[in-house]
């Protein structure tokens, strides 16, 4: 299925421009409609009457209106950059400003798109550490393309690394990524520390899924690596660097989020340490 509807989350952070240009390049490639979503988190008037406030200020409605006006003014340059991007690339698209909590709102709007483009959480940018990436992956039911908070990405999908462990999440992610793999110069399907034999990943790990990709007209190489001294996530990122991958495809949260928080996991490592765009599906 071709990508015909792409949603990109836009905010006031410095990396917003990189995220926008990457989303626009994908929209150009696929002839897709591009939607720019800007979320404004406005406190409810009821907040000022709650226990969080030691006293109720005079005219809380006026305070909320002022916060909204300031937020709308701050959104102006972001909207102008988005509209300029549409014009420069001769793209069809629309600008949306929505009030709400960003993680919840992005996940909701993403359900009506083929692909959601978000930024990697950046602990050094308070605005950027708001859980949008995880929420979009877990609640949208759509593939999410996370763009790292450092680096430039002139191409996405020419050299693709697919993380494969024969799980439901990995199968879903690979299927969701097929439109991005069309025209790829190199697709590598990587199994990390595979279990050999009939009860595991087979005598040639990842060979079956590489054959499936071949039936889609994609030249895919099946390979595996054994990395006992580092985590699977770190092994995946290291291999991606070795092959010069400009896109990593991975299933998200094969284990529960609670388990990943305690013990770590591939998804958590990818979101925290990605150095190339990562397509995640759950």
Backbone bond lengths (Angstrom), bond angles and torsions (degrees), N, CA, C in turn:
res aa  C-N    CA-C-N  psi(-1)  N-CA   C-N-CA  omega(-1)  CA-C   N-CA-C  phi
1 X - - - 1.464 - - 1.519 109.83 -
2 X 1.303 117.16 132.25 1.459 121.26 179.92 1.521 110.16 -75.66
3 X 1.314 114.94 155.35 1.460 120.62 173.94 1.522 107.90 -82.67
4 X 1.317 117.19 117.89 1.457 121.12 179.97 1.517 112.86 -121.13
5 X 1.326 117.05 -6.42 1.454 121.27 -177.94 1.520 108.44 -144.98
6 X 1.328 117.50 107.97 1.459 122.16 -177.67 1.523 109.30 -116.30
7 X 1.315 115.89 132.18 1.457 122.43 177.40 1.523 108.80 -110.86
8 X 1.320 117.48 132.41 1.461 121.06 176.15 1.523 109.15 -124.01
9 X 1.325 115.55 130.22 1.460 121.01 178.34 1.525 108.41 -83.33
10 X 1.324 115.97 122.45 1.455 121.98 -177.51 1.524 109.77 -118.84
11 X 1.320 115.90 137.50 1.458 121.30 179.73 1.524 108.99 -142.08
12 X 1.311 116.61 -165.46 1.461 119.75 -177.02 1.511 114.20 -96.61
13 X 1.327 118.29 14.45 1.455 121.19 -178.27 1.526 110.67 -79.22
14 X 1.339 117.66 157.79 1.470 120.34 -177.39 1.526 114.14 -60.10
15 X 1.337 118.17 -29.52 1.459 120.64 -175.95 1.530 113.62 -84.55
16 X 1.300 116.60 0.84 1.461 120.77 -177.90 1.533 111.04 -58.13
17 X 1.320 116.93 -39.59 1.461 120.76 -177.49 1.521 111.83 -63.76
18 X 1.327 117.33 -40.58 1.463 120.94 179.00 1.523 109.97 -64.01
19 X 1.322 115.66 -43.39 1.467 120.97 179.63 1.523 110.77 -61.90
20 X 1.315 116.60 -41.37 1.459 121.23 -179.74 1.522 111.18 -64.67
21 X 1.332 117.41 -46.38 1.458 120.00 -177.75 1.522 111.31 -64.97
22 X 1.337 116.89 -36.28 1.464 119.00 178.00 1.528 110.47 -66.63
23 X 1.328 116.65 -44.13 1.467 120.02 178.55 1.522 110.55 -62.67
24 X 1.325 117.17 -39.61 1.465 120.86 179.36 1.522 111.37 -64.94
25 X 1.335 117.03 -39.73 1.471 119.42 179.67 1.523 110.57 -63.95
26 X 1.328 117.15 -36.93 1.465 119.93 176.71 1.529 110.82 -67.96
27 X 1.328 116.80 -39.60 1.464 120.47 178.89 1.519 110.91 -63.92
28 X 1.328 117.35 -39.67 1.463 121.01 177.36 1.527 110.30 -63.36
29 X 1.332 115.81 -45.66 1.461 120.64 -176.90 1.528 111.63 -62.32
30 X 1.328 116.75 -37.28 1.458 120.56 -173.99 1.526 113.88 -102.55
31 X 1.343 116.85 0.42 1.453 119.23 -177.13 1.512 111.57 62.75
32 X 1.336 116.28 40.88 1.460 121.49 -172.75 1.523 112.20 -99.12
33 X 1.309 115.10 156.86 1.459 123.71 171.53 1.532 107.13 -80.15
34 X 1.340 116.92 131.60 1.463 120.99 -176.50 1.524 109.58 -111.69
35 X 1.323 116.16 123.87 1.453 122.28 177.84 1.529 109.65 -110.86
36 X 1.324 115.80 127.01 1.455 121.27 174.93 1.518 109.37 -99.80
37 X 1.329 116.70 121.64 1.468 121.40 -177.53 1.523 110.14 -111.34
38 X 1.313 115.74 122.71 1.467 122.19 176.17 1.528 107.76 -117.58
39 X 1.323 116.37 124.12 1.461 121.27 -175.90 1.530 109.79 -105.52
40 X 1.320 114.99 129.57 1.461 121.71 177.44 1.521 108.61 -110.47
41 X 1.316 115.83 119.38 1.463 121.62 -178.71 1.524 108.53 -93.73
42 X 1.321 116.33 100.17 1.458 122.57 -176.67 1.534 109.18 -107.61
43 X 1.323 118.78 127.71 1.467 119.01 178.28 1.520 111.09 -66.72
44 X 1.311 115.06 145.52 1.461 120.21 175.61 1.529 109.46 -72.79
45 X 1.323 115.20 152.01 1.466 119.25 175.06 1.525 110.46 -57.97
46 X 1.339 116.33 -31.99 1.465 120.23 -179.24 1.525 112.28 -62.39
47 X 1.352 116.19 -24.37 1.462 120.14 179.05 1.526 110.79 -56.78
48 X 1.324 116.61 -37.60 1.457 120.54 -175.51 1.530 112.58 -75.70
49 X 1.327 115.56 -11.27 1.453 119.18 177.06 1.529 111.83 -102.96
50 X 1.322 115.97 1.64 1.460 119.95 -175.82 1.513 112.65 -90.78
51 X 1.341 113.44 -177.27 1.462 119.85 -177.38 1.521 112.17 -70.43
52 X 1.334 117.35 -14.15 1.465 119.02 -178.01 1.519 112.04 -70.49
53 X 1.319 118.45 -18.84 1.457 121.92 -177.58 1.531 110.20 -106.48
54 X 1.339 117.06 129.06 1.472 119.17 178.40 1.518 112.24 -67.69
55 X 1.325 117.11 -23.69 1.454 121.04 176.02 1.523 108.73 -151.26
56 X 1.296 117.10 157.53 1.462 121.38 -179.91 1.520 108.34 -91.08
57 X 1.357 116.90 117.75 1.464 118.56 179.60 1.518 110.85 -70.03
58 X 1.314 114.70 159.04 1.464 119.42 176.57 1.526 109.42 -69.54
59 X 1.315 116.43 138.07 1.461 123.32 176.19 1.539 113.15 54.54
60 X 1.344 118.90 59.84 1.467 119.95 178.63 1.519 112.66 -60.00
61 X 1.348 116.81 -28.56 1.470 119.24 177.35 1.520 110.89 -60.52
62 X 1.332 116.37 -37.62 1.465 120.26 179.04 1.523 110.92 -66.76
63 X 1.324 116.15 -36.27 1.469 120.37 178.94 1.527 110.09 -64.42
64 X 1.323 115.71 -44.61 1.465 119.65 179.50 1.526 110.04 -63.77
65 X 1.304 116.89 -42.09 1.467 119.88 178.64 1.525 111.13 -61.85
66 X 1.322 116.82 -39.11 1.465 119.71 179.39 1.530 111.23 -67.37
67 X 1.342 117.03 -41.42 1.462 120.74 177.63 1.525 109.99 -61.81
68 X 1.333 115.54 -41.86 1.469 119.54 179.33 1.529 110.80 -63.55
69 X 1.310 117.09 -43.28 1.465 120.83 -179.31 1.522 110.98 -63.51
70 X 1.336 116.81 -41.01 1.471 120.33 178.59 1.524 110.87 -66.12
71 X 1.327 116.27 -39.75 1.460 119.72 179.64 1.528 111.21 -67.01
72 X 1.321 116.78 -39.71 1.458 119.98 178.36 1.524 111.02 -65.70
73 X 1.333 116.34 -37.78 1.465 119.63 177.54 1.520 110.79 -64.73
74 X 1.346 116.56 -41.16 1.465 120.19 178.79 1.525 111.64 -66.01
75 X 1.331 116.56 -27.59 1.468 120.25 179.11 1.518 112.38 -75.58
76 X 1.328 116.99 -17.67 1.456 120.68 -176.70 1.509 114.41 -54.29
77 X 1.351 119.65 -52.57 1.466 120.23 179.65 1.527 113.00 -62.85
78 X 1.330 117.29 -33.15 1.465 120.72 179.16 1.532 109.49 -66.91
79 X 1.329 116.38 -43.31 1.464 120.23 177.24 1.525 111.35 -64.26
80 X 1.326 117.03 -41.14 1.468 120.50 179.95 1.525 110.69 -61.93
81 X 1.343 117.03 -41.31 1.465 120.61 178.86 1.522 110.69 -65.07
82 X 1.318 116.61 -38.79 1.466 120.62 178.97 1.530 111.16 -64.56
83 X 1.318 116.89 -46.35 1.460 120.23 -178.87 1.529 110.76 -66.26
84 X 1.324 116.39 -35.80 1.463 119.71 176.20 1.528 110.34 -64.49
85 X 1.339 116.74 -39.04 1.466 120.97 178.36 1.526 110.83 -63.36
86 X 1.325 116.94 -42.83 1.471 120.01 176.74 1.527 111.00 -59.01
87 X 1.342 115.51 -44.49 1.457 119.97 -177.96 1.526 111.61 -65.12
88 X 1.322 116.67 -46.01 1.472 121.04 -177.94 1.512 112.08 -62.17
89 X 1.333 116.41 -33.73 1.459 120.64 -175.99 1.525 113.37 -101.15
90 X 1.347 116.64 5.44 1.467 121.94 -179.81 1.524 111.08 51.85
91 X 1.330 114.77 48.37 1.452 121.37 -177.04 1.521 111.46 -103.70
92 X 1.322 115.28 147.74 1.450 120.41 167.19 1.523 108.28 -85.08
93 X 1.337 116.43 138.29 1.444 118.07 -179.30 1.504 111.99 -172.31
94 X 1.320 114.98 -179.70 1.461 120.55 179.20 1.518 109.82 -149.21
95 X 1.321 114.65 152.61 1.462 123.05 177.77 1.525 108.63 -105.43
96 X 1.334 116.10 132.03 1.455 120.53 177.46 1.527 109.75 -124.60
97 X 1.299 115.90 132.11 1.460 122.10 170.24 1.517 107.09 -114.52
98 X 1.318 116.72 121.38 1.462 121.03 -176.95 1.519 109.63 -126.72
99 X 1.316 116.03 140.27 1.457 121.03 175.70 1.521 109.12 -92.49
100 X 1.328 115.69 137.36 1.460 120.22 179.68 1.500 111.09 154.36
101 X 1.316 116.07 -175.24 1.461 122.67 175.04 1.527 107.42 -83.11
102 X 1.319 117.10 126.91 1.464 121.17 -170.81 1.528 114.08 -54.11
103 X 1.339 121.01 -51.20 1.469 118.97 -178.16 1.524 113.34 -56.90
104 X 1.331 116.73 -43.28 1.464 120.56 -179.02 1.526 110.75 -69.03
105 X 1.325 116.58 -43.52 1.463 121.24 -174.86 1.522 111.68 -68.36
106 X 1.335 117.16 -41.96 1.468 120.01 178.46 1.525 110.42 -63.36
107 X 1.331 116.99 -43.75 1.465 120.28 178.33 1.513 112.21 -59.61
108 X 1.336 117.04 -38.74 1.459 121.40 179.70 1.530 111.14 -66.38
109 X 1.336 117.58 -49.39 1.459 120.88 -178.09 1.528 111.88 -67.43
110 X 1.319 117.13 -30.16 1.464 120.65 -178.38 1.517 112.52 -65.62
111 X 1.324 117.47 -22.69 1.465 120.42 -179.54 1.525 112.50 -63.57
112 X 1.317 116.64 -17.43 1.460 121.13 -176.88 1.531 111.19 -106.47
113 X 1.327 116.34 22.43 1.467 121.51 178.67 1.524 109.37 -131.89
114 X 1.323 116.30 162.92 1.462 120.94 176.09 1.521 111.45 -81.82
115 X 1.325 116.36 -27.37 1.461 121.25 -177.31 1.521 108.26 -150.49
116 X 1.328 115.75 139.48 1.463 121.57 177.23 1.525 108.72 -114.82
117 X 1.317 117.08 125.03 1.466 122.36 -179.82 1.531 108.58 -105.55
118 X 1.318 116.07 122.94 1.462 121.90 -178.73 1.522 108.89 -131.38
119 X 1.322 115.91 174.02 1.450 120.74 177.32 1.509 111.77 -99.78
120 X 1.316 116.35 151.81 1.464 121.09 172.70 1.527 109.19 -66.12
121 X 1.321 118.75 135.14 1.466 119.93 176.57 1.525 110.65 -58.20
122 X 1.314 116.01 136.28 1.460 122.03 -178.02 1.523 108.59 -122.56
123 X 1.316 115.81 110.68 1.459 120.18 -177.12 1.522 112.22 -64.30
124 X 1.341 116.93 -19.61 1.462 120.54 -178.89 1.524 112.53 -87.26
125 X 1.332 116.24 -6.87 1.458 121.74 176.85 1.521 108.24 -119.78
126 X 1.330 118.99 100.96 1.465 120.29 -176.64 1.523 113.59 -51.60
127 X 1.328 117.64 -36.79 1.458 120.33 179.06 1.518 112.43 -65.58
128 X 1.345 115.76 -23.54 1.447 121.17 -171.67 1.522 112.86 -94.54
129 X 1.315 117.97 -9.23 1.457 121.34 -176.72 1.522 109.77 -101.95
130 X 1.323 116.92 54.56 1.455 120.61 -172.05 1.520 113.83 -112.59
131 X 1.327 117.71 12.18 1.457 119.79 174.84 1.509 115.76 76.92
132 X 1.332 118.13 13.23 1.464 120.34 -178.08 1.523 111.02 -61.90
133 X 1.318 118.01 -43.50 1.462 121.14 -176.33 1.521 111.22 -60.05
134 X 1.308 116.59 -52.67 1.465 120.65 -177.38 1.523 110.55 -63.58
135 X 1.321 117.07 -44.38 1.468 120.27 -178.93 1.527 111.43 -62.69
136 X 1.322 117.03 -41.44 1.464 120.20 179.21 1.527 110.85 -62.64
137 X 1.331 116.66 -41.99 1.463 120.61 179.37 1.522 110.84 -64.58
138 X 1.311 116.68 -43.58 1.465 120.90 -171.08 1.521 113.68 -83.07
139 X 1.324 118.48 -25.50 1.465 119.58 -171.20 1.523 115.13 -115.34
140 X 1.327 118.19 -15.18 1.470 118.61 -172.50 1.520 113.63 -84.57
141 X 1.332 118.37 -27.21 1.458 120.19 -172.99 1.514 112.65 70.59
142 X 1.324 116.85 17.73 1.460 122.84 -178.33 1.525 109.96 -128.19
143 X 1.345 117.79 155.85 1.460 119.00 174.14 1.526 110.23 -66.10
144 X 1.310 115.48 142.59 1.463 122.00 -178.20 1.525 108.61 -121.46
145 X 1.324 116.11 126.19 1.460 121.27 177.11 1.519 108.15 -102.10
146 X 1.328 116.61 111.72 1.460 122.05 -179.30 1.527 109.41 -95.75
147 X 1.333 115.63 129.78 1.466 122.08 -176.98 1.525 108.67 -104.29
148 X 1.334 118.55 126.40 1.465 120.73 -177.55 1.523 112.78 -58.96
149 X 1.341 115.56 152.66 1.465 120.01 -179.39 1.519 112.64 -83.24
150 X 1.334 117.16 5.01 1.463 120.90 174.95 1.520 108.53 -142.17
151 X 1.336 116.28 146.22 1.452 120.78 177.14 1.520 113.24 102.99
152 X 1.326 115.31 166.12 1.460 122.94 177.02 1.529 108.42 -117.30
153 X 1.333 117.08 146.89 1.461 120.65 -172.75 1.525 110.04 -135.73
154 X 1.343 116.05 77.59 1.467 119.77 -178.13 1.521 113.14 -66.63
155 X 1.334 117.74 -24.27 1.465 120.76 177.21 1.520 109.06 -129.48
156 X 1.315 115.51 148.16 1.465 122.15 174.25 1.523 107.26 -139.64
157 X 1.316 116.53 115.94 1.458 120.28 176.93 1.514 115.38 103.91
158 X 1.325 118.39 7.86 1.466 119.95 175.15 1.535 110.56 -83.45
159 X 1.333 116.12 -38.60 1.470 121.66 179.09 1.536 106.26 -127.72
160 X 1.313 115.56 103.32 1.456 121.16 -170.40 1.526 110.68 -109.54
161 X 1.319 115.36 136.25 1.461 121.37 173.84 1.522 108.06 -115.53
162 X 1.323 115.81 121.26 1.462 122.19 -179.29 1.525 108.62 -105.06
163 X 1.324 116.67 123.38 1.458 121.29 175.60 1.525 108.10 -83.38
164 X 1.336 117.08 121.43 1.456 120.14 -174.08 1.523 111.78 -126.86
165 X 1.338 115.71 124.09 1.462 120.75 173.34 1.525 111.45 -133.66
166 X 1.341 115.91 18.56 1.466 122.91 177.24 1.527 113.10 62.54
167 X 1.318 117.58 22.29 1.463 121.02 179.47 1.531 110.58 -90.60
168 X 1.324 115.89 166.50 1.459 121.22 176.02 1.515 110.71 -58.89
169 X 1.340 116.36 -43.01 1.466 120.50 -178.02 1.524 111.51 -65.05
170 X 1.337 117.19 -40.26 1.465 120.48 178.79 1.525 111.11 -65.45
171 X 1.345 116.46 -40.89 1.466 120.39 178.75 1.523 110.79 -64.39
172 X 1.324 116.83 -41.18 1.459 120.89 179.53 1.531 110.32 -64.23
173 X 1.334 116.58 -45.11 1.459 120.02 -178.56 1.522 111.60 -62.65
174 X 1.324 116.55 -42.79 1.461 119.65 -179.11 1.520 111.11 -64.96
175 X 1.317 117.22 -42.01 1.465 120.20 177.68 1.528 110.77 -63.43
176 X 1.333 117.07 -42.37 1.462 120.67 178.56 1.521 111.82 -63.80
177 X 1.323 116.43 -29.42 1.471 120.78 -175.69 1.522 113.53 -84.18
178 X 1.341 118.57 -9.59 1.467 120.60 -174.10 1.529 113.74 -51.92
179 X 1.344 119.51 -42.73 1.478 117.44 178.72 1.524 113.37 -60.52
180 X 1.319 117.66 -29.75 1.461 121.09 -179.63 1.526 111.99 -80.29
181 X 1.338 116.41 -17.70 1.462 120.14 -178.03 1.527 112.81 -87.04
182 X 1.331 116.96 -14.21 1.459 119.98 -179.49 1.533 109.69 -61.78
183 X 1.323 116.27 126.21 1.456 120.61 -179.53 1.503 114.41 85.13
184 X 1.340 117.94 3.81 1.461 120.45 -179.82 1.529 111.05 -64.27
185 X 1.309 115.71 140.25 1.459 120.45 177.38 1.522 111.59 -78.66
186 X 1.318 115.78 -27.45 1.459 120.12 -177.48 1.525 109.14 -151.41
187 X 1.337 116.41 127.05 1.461 121.96 173.68 1.524 107.46 -125.32
188 X 1.312 115.63 119.36 1.462 121.25 179.70 1.519 108.68 -114.76
189 X 1.329 115.99 124.58 1.465 121.48 177.19 1.526 106.89 -101.91
190 X 1.321 115.06 116.43 1.461 120.42 -171.53 1.525 111.30 -111.89
191 X 1.330 115.99 126.35 1.459 122.11 170.44 1.523 107.57 -105.28
192 X 1.325 116.55 129.76 1.458 121.78 -178.06 1.520 109.35 -107.14
193 X 1.321 115.56 126.08 1.469 121.58 -177.87 1.535 111.52 48.44
194 X 1.329 117.38 53.82 1.477 119.27 -175.32 1.524 111.93 -70.57
195 X 1.329 115.14 155.59 1.460 121.93 173.58 1.517 107.29 -94.83
196 X 1.322 116.49 117.59 1.456 119.81 -176.42 1.531 111.09 -81.93
197 X 1.318 114.98 165.99 1.448 120.61 176.22 1.516 112.64 97.87
198 X 1.339 115.30 175.10 1.459 120.15 -173.69 1.524 112.26 -65.75
199 X 1.323 117.52 -25.64 1.451 120.12 179.97 1.508 113.59 -88.82
200 X 1.325 116.52 -0.51 1.447 119.59 -178.09 1.508 112.35 -120.49
201 X 1.337 116.30 -124.42 1.454 121.02 -176.24 1.522 112.93 -99.31
202 X 1.325 117.59 12.84 1.458 120.62 179.03 1.515 111.87 87.58
203 X 1.338 115.26 170.81 1.466 119.90 -179.19 1.519 111.86 -69.52
204 X 1.343 116.66 -28.01 1.468 121.37 175.03 1.529 106.89 -120.37
205 X 1.324 117.73 92.39 1.466 120.21 -174.94 1.532 112.23 -55.24
206 X 1.331 115.73 136.17 1.471 124.66 176.64 1.522 113.32 74.72
207 X 1.333 118.70 -0.04 1.470 120.30 -178.16 1.520 111.60 -64.67
208 X 1.329 117.18 -39.22 1.467 120.07 -177.38 1.522 111.66 -64.80
209 X 1.323 117.34 -41.43 1.458 119.26 -178.90 1.535 110.31 -74.02
210 X 1.327 117.98 -29.35 1.467 120.28 174.32 1.527 110.20 -65.70
211 X 1.324 116.83 -36.80 1.465 120.77 176.68 1.530 110.07 -65.54
212 X 1.320 116.63 -39.65 1.466 120.91 176.45 1.528 110.38 -58.95
213 X 1.320 117.09 -43.01 1.468 120.72 179.16 1.524 110.68 -66.20
214 X 1.323 116.65 -35.24 1.464 120.47 178.89 1.522 110.50 -61.86
215 X 1.312 117.03 -34.02 1.473 120.54 178.47 1.527 111.14 -69.85
216 X 1.312 116.56 -17.54 1.460 121.21 173.59 1.536 111.38 -91.52
217 X 1.319 116.38 7.10 1.455 120.43 178.82 1.513 113.86 82.95
218 X 1.325 117.07 17.19 1.461 121.31 -178.99 1.520 109.81 -105.23
219 X 1.312 115.64 133.92 1.460 120.70 176.11 1.526 108.07 -87.05
220 X 1.323 115.46 105.09 1.460 120.37 -176.17 1.523 110.09 -119.31
221 X 1.295 115.39 139.04 1.466 122.36 177.88 1.521 108.98 -106.07
222 X 1.323 116.37 127.83 1.463 121.36 176.61 1.522 108.93 -93.36
223 X 1.307 115.80 130.80 1.457 120.26 179.37 1.518 109.23 -147.69
224 X 1.304 115.70 169.29 1.459 119.87 177.40 1.518 109.51 -148.16
225 X 1.297 114.63 161.38 1.455 120.45 179.00 1.517 109.03 -140.63
226 X 1.298 115.88 149.11 1.458 122.13 176.21 1.518 107.43 -111.22
227 X 1.311 116.48 119.22 1.467 121.87 -177.62 1.521 108.09 -137.16
228 X 1.302 115.88 93.55 1.464 120.57 -176.01 1.523 113.00 -89.99
229 X 1.332 116.80 -19.51 1.463 119.69 -173.58 1.524 113.21 -93.62
230 X 1.334 117.50 -9.96 1.463 120.67 178.40 1.516 108.56 -131.00
231 X 1.321 117.06 165.71 1.459 120.55 -178.98 1.528 110.27 -71.26
232 X 1.335 115.85 161.89 1.462 120.20 178.41 1.527 110.90 -61.18
233 X 1.336 116.71 -38.48 1.464 119.98 179.57 1.512 111.97 -63.37
234 X 1.331 116.97 -42.95 1.457 120.27 178.99 1.527 110.88 -67.85
235 X 1.328 116.48 -36.08 1.471 119.93 176.86 1.525 110.66 -64.10
236 X 1.328 116.46 -39.40 1.468 121.08 179.16 1.521 110.92 -64.30
237 X 1.325 117.29 -45.42 1.463 120.66 179.90 1.526 111.08 -66.51
238 X 1.318 116.59 -37.32 1.465 119.80 178.01 1.522 110.85 -64.33
239 X 1.335 117.00 -42.61 1.464 120.64 179.18 1.519 110.39 -66.49
240 X 1.325 116.82 -38.24 1.465 120.46 178.06 1.520 111.10 -59.96
241 X 1.329 116.39 -40.72 1.462 120.42 177.76 1.526 110.68 -66.18
242 X 1.322 116.87 -38.87 1.471 121.01 -177.83 1.529 111.64 -64.34
243 X 1.338 117.45 -38.10 1.467 120.32 -177.52 1.522 112.17 -94.99
244 X 1.331 117.02 0.23 1.467 120.17 179.41 1.506 113.20 66.94
245 X 1.329 117.48 37.49 1.464 121.42 -177.96 1.520 111.04 -63.94
246 X 1.337 116.38 135.22 1.465 120.17 173.77 1.523 111.18 -105.38
247 X 1.345 116.54 4.97 1.460 122.23 173.90 1.519 108.58 -156.21
248 X 1.330 115.74 131.93 1.453 122.29 173.59 1.519 107.66 -112.74
249 X 1.327 116.48 134.05 1.465 122.02 178.86 1.519 108.06 -115.03
250 X 1.327 116.54 126.73 1.465 119.19 -176.58 1.518 110.78 -150.34
251 X 1.322 115.70 143.10 1.452 120.93 169.70 1.518 108.68 -72.33
252 X 1.326 116.16 146.10 1.458 120.70 -174.48 1.516 111.73 -109.60
253 X 1.307 114.81 136.23 1.454 122.93 173.64 1.521 113.31 52.98
254 X 1.357 114.90 60.89 1.452 120.10 170.64 1.520 110.23 -65.64
255 X 1.356 115.63 -30.08 1.461 121.37 170.23 1.524 107.16 -100.97
256 X 1.317 116.89 166.73 1.459 120.06 178.97 1.521 109.94 -65.33
257 X 1.334 116.03 154.31 1.462 120.66 177.23 1.519 110.78 -61.21
258 X 1.334 117.22 -36.61 1.463 120.27 179.96 1.525 110.48 -62.14
259 X 1.330 116.84 -41.87 1.456 120.03 179.19 1.523 110.64 -66.11
260 X 1.332 116.97 -39.65 1.460 119.42 179.28 1.519 111.41 -65.39
261 X 1.341 117.23 -35.94 1.458 119.99 178.62 1.515 110.95 -63.79
262 X 1.339 116.73 -36.07 1.466 120.81 -177.38 1.528 110.98 -82.86
263 X 1.332 116.16 -50.07 1.455 120.20 -172.43 1.533 114.17 -101.81
264 X 1.323 117.13 -10.37 1.449 119.98 -174.48 1.511 110.33 85.66
265 X 1.319 117.26 167.69 1.450 121.16 -179.97 1.508 109.97 -175.88
266 X 1.343 115.68 169.49 1.461 120.53 -176.87 1.524 111.00 -61.95
267 X 1.340 117.24 -45.85 1.460 119.76 -178.29 1.515 111.48 -60.00
268 X 1.314 116.36 -46.46 1.461 120.54 -179.32 1.529 110.90 -60.95
269 X 1.345 116.40 -42.10 1.463 120.16 179.05 1.521 111.41 -65.02
270 X 1.338 116.84 -43.76 1.467 120.47 179.94 1.522 111.02 -60.96
271 X 1.331 116.93 -47.31 1.465 120.18 -177.40 1.523 110.65 -64.11
272 X 1.325 117.58 -36.35 1.466 120.82 -176.65 1.515 112.94 -80.78
273 X 1.347 117.82 -32.15 1.465 120.17 -167.63 1.520 114.51 -124.95
274 X 1.317 119.20 10.94 1.471 120.90 -175.86 1.522 112.10 -56.83
275 X 1.320 115.15 141.96 1.467 121.06 176.52 1.528 111.27 -120.11
276 X 1.322 116.74 -2.15 1.470 123.17 174.65 1.525 106.47 -139.68
277 X 1.328 118.05 157.68 1.462 119.74 176.86 1.523 111.89 -54.26
278 X 1.319 115.81 140.63 1.465 121.62 -177.07 1.516 109.32 -124.68
279 X 1.339 116.91 125.64 1.446 121.32 173.57 1.529 107.90 -94.41
280 X 1.347 114.86 122.10 1.462 121.72 -177.45 1.518 109.83 -119.32
281 X 1.326 115.97 138.83 1.465 121.27 173.52 1.523 108.24 -136.92
282 X 1.333 114.62 148.44 1.460 119.43 179.28 1.522 108.98 -127.25
